[in-house]
Every structure is written in structure tokens, then in C-alpha cells.
Amino acid sequence: MRLFLVSALSLMAASLNAYAAAPEGAKLSEIVAKVEQTPDVDYVDEVDWNDRGYYEIEYFMKNGAKAEIRIDPKTGEAVR
């Protein structure tokens, strides 16, 4: 029974890892560069991968305000 439980947990962990990574073809450097080139953006502070399928990019505006945008990794477009 213990072996079955350990095997089941290992399989579940492997499955979760498959969903936790950005998909192939995602061009993070291009996406970040596009955000940085926006006129009012001062700098990108943090980029996280959300397991729902998008990047969460936190950045600071030139006026000091902090902002966040969600970007689709394949299209590079904002996600609502």
C-alpha cells in the first residue's frame, strides 16, 4: 500500500511540473523587451509564470507607480 501511495504521489508531482512550465515557443525576452519599450515604463521589476498559462509581469512606471500585466506567452498580447 505504501509503495502504491508513493508511486501515485510521484506521478501527480510529475504531472504538476508539466503544467508549471511555460510552453515551448514562449519568447520571454521579446515580451519583456516589448513591455520595457512602452513610453511610460521605467523598468520591469519581476516576471512570474502563472500555471493558468500566462506571464505576470510587474513593472514600475516613470512616475513611480507600480503596475502589473498578464501576457499570453505565445501571442505576446495582454490577458484579462
N, C-alpha and C positions, 0 to 999 in steps of 0.2 A: 504494500500500500504506500509506504514512504517513497519508494522508487517511482511509482506512478505519479505521486504528487510533485516530486522534484522534476520529473520529466515534463509534466503539464505546466509547471511554473516556468521552466526554461523555454518551452515553446511559446508561451504567452509573452515572455520578455523579448524573444526574437521577433515576434510579430509586432510588438510595440515599437521596437527600434526601426523596423521597416517604415513605419508611418512617421517617425520623428525626424527623418532627414528630408532636406529639400530635394525635389525631384531633379533628375538628370536634365541638363539643358538650362537650369536656372543660372542666370548671369548676374550674380550678386554685385560684382564690381561695377557693371554697367548701370544697375539700378541705383546704387549708392551715388555714382557719379551724376546721374540724372537729378537726384534729389539735391545734391550739392550745387548744381548749376542753376538751381532756381534762384532768382534775384534776391529774395528776402532771406534766404537761408545762410546762416553764418557757418555752422558745422554740424555734421552728423555725430551724435553722441553714442548711440547704441543701436545694434541690429540684432534682433532675435528671430528665430524661426518658430512660428506657431504651428502646432501639429494639425491645425484646421486647414493648412495649406497656403499660408502666406507669410511674408516677412513683416515684422513690426519694426519700423524704423523711427527712433526718437532723435529729434534734432532741435537745435536752438536757432531762433530767428535773430536777425541783426539787432532787433530791438530788445533782445534778452529773453523773449518769451520761449517757453519750451513747447514743442508740438510733437505729434506722433502721426504717422501714416501707415496704413497697411497696404502692401504691394503684392500683387499676384506674381509669382516667380517666373512664369513663362511669358506673360504678356507685358509685364512691367507697368501695368496700369493699377490705379488705386482700387482697393476692395472696400466695400461698405460693410 
